[in-house]
């Protein structure tokens, strides 16, 4: 009798959690060199707009120097049967700011370029999710040229980040 019950239990389909849909989220993103805040608005069931602002902590910065950035991505959530997992693709614009200070001269370098990313979120409840994202952007390298700091060359910037969001 006991073995018949255990066999019947093995045949039952796993319950899929019934998470409520959300229209917006607010959270943080971080890695060892970057921390930021992000927000997202969902305008269709599988599409949204994500905006993030970041601060970069780099050992190469001199005193009074800093860099940060912002990004705006149109996101597409790939639908899966498992509602706990949310794979996402994004494409949009990236803004970069580098404030340089040599002690006798200072200024800002800014850049607006294209970027994108991929990631996966794990939903733990109707109100919270965590995830892992890899963002890519056409970044720049600053060089000291002719008495001032200038954009020297372009380089591919890859930024992995862990995320934690509150779903609204």
Buried (B, 14 or more C-beta within 10 A) or exposed (E): EEEEEEEEEEEEEEEEEEBEEBEEBEBBBEBEEBBBEBBBBBEEEEEBBBBBBBBBEEEEBEEEBBBBBBBBBBBBBEEEEEEEEBBBBBEBBBBBBBBBBBEEEEEEBEBEBEBBBBBBBEBEEEBBBEBEBEBBBBBBEBEEEEEEBEBEEEEEBEBEBEBBBEBE
